Amino acid sequence: MTFFPFFARNILVAGLLAALSGCASYYTHYGMFTASNSAGDPRQVRVTWDTAEYPAWWFASSQSTPITLETQCSSRVWKLSDKAEECVGGISACGDPALDINAQSGRPATSDTPCIQVSGDEAIVDIDRSVDLLVSCKPAQPVTESGGEKTNHDYLRASTVPYSISVRKAARNSLSARPPEFDNHVCEAN
């Protein structure tokens, strides 16, 4: 008789834990498109980020990594964050005075100058099937040379019209969760 209450209690506890587990769903988001860099060269541009999405009834909020923005043939990688302390409000990446120039004023960007912003969304977890990027800076030196070795730091050309990028969402660790690679043959030709 003592076995049954012990067994029933364990089953009840296991059932409650299973019901309250609230496992997150993990996704990779990515998009790729072709646009001109500040030098006017056509380049592939890629955006990627990851999310952990919790059910609405669960106490934890959905979370994301920053958006990574990369340009083909360039060593410059931008991280766009939705954390207010990172830059300005919304999803953005601020400039570096040593690396970026505000395209409108022609002055060096400051640490609170938003060089790249996502238009229309306030949080990365809210982005659905497309992302609109506003670029307001240009590189101070698109190419640097050190010891006979050239390094490209160029990125998307500044524009008052947002770049609209279609985004794919795939379950993390699935075969379709891998973003496309850049075709670097173009870089070697330059």
HELIX and SHEET records of a PDB file:
HELIX    1   1 PHE A    3  ALA A   19  1                                  17    
HELIX    2   2 ALA A   84  GLU A   86  5                                   3    
HELIX    3   3 ILE A  124  ASP A  126  5                                   3    
HELIX    4   4 LEU A  175  ALA A  177  5                                   3    
HELIX    5   5 HIS A  185  ALA A  189  1                                   5    
SHEET    1   A 4 GLN A  63  SER A  64  0                                        
SHEET    2   A 4 PRO A  42  GLU A  53 -1                                        
SHEET    3   A 4 SER A  25  SER A  36 -1                                        
SHEET    4   A 4 ARG A 168  ALA A 171 -1                                        
SHEET    1   B 4 GLN A  63  SER A  64  0                                        
SHEET    2   B 4 PRO A  42  GLU A  53 -1                                        
SHEET    3   B 4 ILE A  67  THR A  71 -1                                        
SHEET    4   B 4 VAL A  77  LEU A  80 -1                                        
SHEET    1   C 4 SER A  92  CYS A  94  0                                        
SHEET    2   C 4 PRO A 114  SER A 119 -1                                        
SHEET    3   C 4 SER A 130  VAL A 135 -1                                        
SHEET    4   C 4 SER A 159  SER A 166 -1                                        
SHEET    1   D 2 ASP A 100  ASN A 102  0                                        
SHEET    2   D 2 CYS A 137  PRO A 139 -1                                        
SHEET    1   E 2 VAL A 143  SER A 146  0                                        
SHEET    2   E 2 GLU A 149  ASN A 152 -1                                        
END                                                                             
